Amino acid sequence: MSEFRTSWPAAAALVTGGLLVAVVLAEVALRWFVPPRAGTDLARLHELRPDKPWLYGMRPGVVVEGRGGVRYEINSAGFRGAPPAPRKEAATLRIAVLGDSVTFGYGVNQEDTFSTLLAERLARDVPARRIEVLNLGVSGYNPYTEAALFADLGPTLAPDVVLVQFCINDLNDPTMHFDASTTAALGPLPAAAYPEPPAAPRAAPPDCHGLRLCELVRDVWQPRPGPDDPATIGATVRPHDPPNDRELGWLAERYGEIGRTARAIGAHPVLVIFPYATQLAPGAPSATAAALTRLAADLGWTSIDLLPAYREAAQHGAVLFADLWHPTVAGHRLAANVIADSLRRHGLLAPRETAATLQRRR
């Protein structure tokens, strides 16, 4: 009996050490031989921000090679594209663009995003002014996170114009988009994040901090709907066209928040309504664009409906979408040109009074 008692600690240490070695070897094997979960090629770009109301953002300085050789490079400010100048000069026209993966430019290189193309077009159209178009798009965002981000960063960036990109999936369950973007647990979401409050909020999975073995065990113990799961596809892809009154009310509240931030800094908000691929067919639904145009007018915003230009280009054979809602390079270029023409037509390219000037006049 004494020999057993003496050898027990050593045996326990040996078993524990063996388990640790097995876990490490399994983690290494998973990283080397098992491809990452489908649909998460951009997950390494993101980080949780529990200190911020916008919940999560992108890691400054990260570079990811995505599908098709597309390069996603995040600047020092935590966004795609060139970081803003430390101080905006008086002659500079600064445009901030809020949005999700459409604005971010999923599937296209930075030089082919509509933000970059818009800056190039405006530099030709308005040579007397320095043009800055800041791409603040983050994959998975919806108007709740966009409003929170702009309230936090807008006063520092001090744009003259803020473009707010709408995509039809803004009206889908945000937990699916947020989880897909971060592959991490965000915890309970505020009610304001939901276009429609869920009857039973989906439990967030435990955060594995990037450990593949933990993710494997988690997905077996608590299965997460994957990109090939029919129920997930139905929930995340189904367009809400037309949006119901509750969804429109939610949009009005979130856009109202953005508008208040914009007015406080002397910026003009513009709603850019992107269509989705199946809208391009003749006779396809178009009620959402009409409803959003009315909503923007009620808020005192300018609105830009891209659907007519997209439909016309599609009739001439242009391939404008890579999937249901992400534009191709041609789709981004068309959007940039329509936005540039609309900004000029609405007189938004001329110098605007700053918030400080407006305050002095009051």
C-alpha positions in Angstrom: 0.0 0.0 0.0 2.8 2.4 0.8 4.4 1.8 -2.6 1.1 2.7 -4.2 0.8 5.9 -2.2 4.4 6.8 -3.0 4.1 6.2 -6.8 0.6 7.8 -7.2 1.8 11.5 -7.6 4.4 10.4 -10.1 1.9 8.4 -12.1 -0.6 11.3 -12.0 2.2 13.7 -13.3 3.1 11.2 -16.0 -0.5 10.9 -17.2 -1.0 14.7 -17.0 2.2 15.3 -19.0 1.1 12.7 -21.6 -2.3 14.4 -22.0 -0.7 17.7 -22.5 1.7 16.4 -25.1 -1.2 14.7 -26.9 -3.2 18.0 -26.9 -0.3 19.9 -28.3 0.4 17.3 -31.0 -3.4 17.3 -31.9 -3.4 21.2 -32.1 -0.3 21.1 -34.3 -1.8 18.4 -36.6 -5.1 20.3 -36.9 -3.2 23.5 -37.9 -1.0 21.7 -40.5 -3.4 19.2 -42.0 -7.0 20.3 -41.5 -8.2 23.4 -43.5 -9.9 26.2 -41.5 -13.7 26.1 -41.3 -15.2 27.2 -44.6 -16.3 30.8 -44.8 -13.8 32.2 -42.3 -11.0 33.2 -44.6 -11.2 36.8 -43.1 -11.7 35.8 -39.5 -8.0 36.6 -38.7 -8.7 40.3 -39.6 -11.1 40.8 -36.7 -10.7 41.3 -33.0 -13.3 41.6 -30.3 -13.6 45.1 -28.7 -15.5 44.7 -25.5 -14.4 48.2 -24.5 -16.3 49.6 -27.5 -20.0 49.8 -28.3 -19.2 48.6 -31.8 -18.4 45.2 -30.4 -15.6 44.2 -32.8 -13.4 45.6 -35.4 -10.3 44.8 -37.4 -6.7 44.4 -36.2 -4.4 47.2 -37.3 -1.5 46.0 -39.5 -3.0 42.6 -40.4 -2.6 41.2 -43.9 -4.7 38.3 -45.2 -4.6 36.6 -48.5 -8.2 35.6 -49.3 -9.9 33.4 -51.8 -8.9 34.1 -55.4 -5.6 35.8 -54.4 -7.4 38.9 -53.0 -5.2 40.8 -50.6 -6.8 42.3 -47.5 -4.5 44.7 -45.8 -5.6 46.6 -42.7 -4.1 50.0 -42.0 -2.9 51.5 -38.7 -6.3 52.9 -37.9 -8.0 49.4 -38.2 -9.6 49.8 -41.6 -8.9 49.0 -45.3 -7.2 51.5 -47.5 -5.0 54.5 -46.7 -5.3 55.8 -43.1 -6.7 59.4 -42.7 -4.3 62.3 -42.5 -3.7 63.3 -38.8 -5.2 66.7 -39.5 -7.8 67.5 -42.2 -6.8 70.6 -44.2 -9.4 73.2 -45.0 -9.3 72.5 -48.7 -9.8 68.8 -48.2 -13.0 67.1 -49.0 -13.2 64.2 -46.6 -15.9 61.5 -47.2 -16.4 58.7 -44.6 -18.0 55.5 -45.8 -19.9 53.3 -43.3 -20.9 49.8 -44.2 -20.4 46.1 -44.1 -18.5 43.6 -46.3 -19.9 45.5 -49.4 -18.0 48.6 -48.4 -15.1 46.7 -47.0 -14.8 45.1 -50.5 -15.1 41.4 -49.9 -13.8 39.6 -53.0 -12.0 42.5 -54.6 -8.6 44.2 -54.0 -8.5 47.6 -52.3 -7.9 49.5 -55.5 -11.1 48.0 -56.9 -13.4 49.0 -54.0 -16.0 51.7 -54.7 -14.4 53.9 -52.0 -11.0 53.9 -53.8 -12.6 54.3 -57.2 -14.8 57.1 -55.9 -11.7 59.0 -54.6 -10.0 58.6 -58.0 -13.1 59.8 -59.8 -13.6 62.8 -57.6 -9.9 63.7 -57.8 -10.5 64.1 -61.6 -13.8 65.9 -61.2 -12.8 68.3 -58.4 -9.0 69.0 -59.0 -9.1 72.1 -56.8 -9.7 70.1 -53.7 -7.8 67.3 -52.0 -10.0 64.3 -51.8 -10.1 61.7 -49.0 -12.5 58.8 -49.0 -12.2 56.8 -45.8 -13.3 53.2 -46.1 -14.8 52.4 -42.6 -16.5 49.2 -43.8 -16.2 46.1 -41.5 -17.5 42.7 -42.7 -20.6 41.7 -40.8 -21.6 45.1 -39.6 -25.2 46.4 -39.6 -26.6 49.8 -38.9 -26.3 49.3 -35.1 -22.5 48.8 -35.3 -22.1 51.4 -37.9 -23.9 54.0 -35.8 -21.8 53.1 -32.7 -18.6 53.2 -34.7 -19.4 56.6 -36.2 -20.4 58.1 -32.9 -17.0 57.0 -31.5 -14.8 58.0 -34.5 -16.8 60.6 -36.4 -15.9 63.6 -34.3 -12.2 62.9 -34.7 -12.3 62.2 -38.4 -14.6 65.2 -39.1 -15.8 64.2 -42.5 -17.7 66.6 -44.8 -19.9 63.8 -46.1 -20.8 60.4 -44.6 -22.0 57.7 -47.0 -24.0 55.0 -45.3 -24.1 51.9 -47.4 -27.3 49.7 -47.1 -27.3 46.1 -48.1 -30.4 43.9 -47.8 -28.7 41.6 -45.3 -28.7 44.5 -42.9 -32.2 43.3 -42.0 -31.1 39.7 -41.2 -30.2 38.3 -37.7 -27.0 40.1 -36.8 -25.7 37.3 -34.6 -25.0 35.1 -37.6 -23.1 37.9 -39.4 -21.1 38.9 -36.3 -20.2 35.3 -35.4 -19.2 34.5 -39.0 -16.9 37.5 -39.1 -15.2 36.9 -35.8 -15.7 33.2 -35.1 -15.8 34.3 -31.4 -18.3 34.8 -28.7 -19.6 38.4 -28.5 -21.9 37.6 -25.6 -25.5 38.9 -25.4 -26.2 41.6 -27.9 -28.1 44.8 -27.1 -31.7 44.7 -28.3 -30.9 47.7 -30.5 -28.6 45.4 -32.6 -31.6 43.4 -33.9 -33.9 44.6 -36.7 -36.4 42.3 -35.1 -35.9 41.0 -31.5 -35.5 37.3 -31.6 -38.1 35.1 -29.9 -35.2 33.0 -28.4 -31.8 34.6 -28.7 -29.2 32.1 -30.0 -26.6 31.2 -27.4 -23.1 32.5 -28.3 -20.5 29.7 -28.5 -17.5 29.7 -26.1 -14.5 31.6 -27.3 -11.6 29.3 -28.2 -9.1 32.1 -28.8 -8.1 30.6 -32.1 -7.2 27.1 -30.7 -8.3 24.6 -33.4 -8.7 21.6 -31.0 -11.0 23.7 -28.8 -13.0 24.7 -31.9 -13.3 21.1 -33.0 -14.6 20.0 -29.6 -16.9 23.0 -29.4 -18.4 22.3 -32.8 -19.0 18.6 -31.9 -20.5 19.5 -28.4 -22.4 22.6 -29.5 -22.8 22.4 -33.3 -22.7 25.8 -35.1 -24.6 26.2 -38.4 -22.0 26.2 -41.2 -22.1 27.9 -44.6 -23.5 24.7 -46.1 -26.3 24.3 -43.6 -29.6 24.9 -45.4 -31.2 26.5 -42.4 -28.4 29.0 -42.0 -28.4 29.8 -45.7 -32.1 30.4 -45.6 -31.8 32.7 -42.5 -28.8 34.7 -43.7 -29.6 35.0 -47.4 -33.4 35.4 -47.5 -34.0 39.1 -48.5 -36.4 41.1 -46.4 -38.0 42.8 -49.4 -40.0 44.7 -48.6 -39.0 45.4 -45.0 -41.9 45.4 -42.5 -42.8 48.4 -40.3 -40.7 47.2 -37.4 -37.6 46.8 -39.5 -38.1 50.2 -41.1 -38.5 51.7 -37.6 -35.3 50.1 -36.5 -33.5 51.5 -39.5 -34.9 54.9 -38.8 -33.6 54.8 -35.2 -30.1 53.6 -36.2 -29.8 56.1 -39.1 -31.2 58.8 -36.8 -28.2 58.1 -34.5 -25.8 58.5 -37.4 -27.6 61.7 -38.5 -27.3 63.3 -35.1 -23.5 62.5 -35.0 -23.2 63.9 -38.6 -25.0 67.1 -37.8 -22.9 67.7 -34.7 -19.7 67.7 -36.7 -21.2 69.5 -39.8 -21.3 66.5 -42.0 -24.0 65.6 -44.5 -25.4 62.0 -44.4 -26.1 60.2 -47.6 -27.8 56.8 -47.8 -26.4 54.6 -50.6 -28.8 51.8 -51.4 -27.1 48.8 -53.0 -29.3 46.3 -54.8 -28.9 42.6 -54.6 -28.2 40.2 -57.5 -31.7 38.9 -58.0 -33.2 42.4 -58.1 -31.6 42.9 -61.5 -34.1 40.8 -63.4 -37.0 42.6 -65.0 -40.0 42.8 -62.6 -37.9 41.8 -59.6 -38.8 43.4 -56.2 -37.8 47.0 -55.8 -39.9 48.0 -52.8 -37.0 48.2 -50.4 -35.2 51.0 -52.4 -38.5 53.0 -52.5 -39.1 52.6 -48.8 -35.5 53.6 -47.9 -35.6 56.6 -50.2 -38.7 57.8 -48.3 -37.0 57.1 -45.0 -33.9 59.1 -46.0 -36.1 62.0 -47.0 -37.9 61.9 -43.7 -34.5 62.1 -41.9 -33.3 65.0 -44.1 -30.7 62.8 -45.8 -29.7 62.6 -49.4 -30.3 59.1 -50.9 -28.7 57.3 -53.8 -30.5 54.3 -55.3 -28.1 52.2 -57.4 -30.8 49.8 -58.7 -31.7 51.7 -61.9 -28.0 52.0 -63.0 -27.3 48.3 -62.1 -30.4 47.1 -64.0 -29.4 49.1 -67.1 -25.8 47.8 -67.0 -27.0 44.2 -66.5 -29.2 44.5 -69.6 -26.1 45.2 -71.6 -24.3 42.1 -70.2 -22.3 43.5 -67.3 -21.6 41.0 -64.5 -22.1 43.1 -61.4 -22.3 40.5 -58.6 -20.0 37.7 -57.4 -22.8 36.3 -55.2 -26.2 37.5 -53.9 -24.9 40.9 -52.6 -21.2 41.3 -53.1 -20.3 43.4 -56.2 -17.7 42.4 -58.7 -15.0 45.0 -59.8 -17.5 46.1 -62.4 -20.2 46.5 -59.8 -17.9 48.6 -57.5 -16.9 50.8 -60.5 -20.5 51.4 -61.5 -21.4 52.3 -57.9 -18.5 54.8 -57.6 -19.5 56.6 -60.8 -23.2 56.8 -59.8 -22.2 58.1 -56.3 -19.8 60.7 -57.8 -22.5 62.0 -60.2 -25.1 62.1 -57.4 -22.8 64.0 -55.0 -22.1 66.6 -57.7 -25.8 66.9 -58.6 -26.7 67.5 -54.9 -24.0 70.1 -54.4 -22.1 68.0 -51.9 -18.6 68.5 -53.4 -18.4 72.2 -52.6 -16.7 73.4 -49.4 -18.9 73.0 -46.4 -19.1 75.0 -43.2 -17.3 73.2 -40.3 -19.0 72.4 -37.0 -16.9 75.1 -35.4 -18.1 77.7 -37.9 -21.7 76.6 -37.4 -21.3 76.9 -33.6 -19.9 80.4 -33.8 -22.9 81.5 -36.0 -25.3 80.2 -33.3 
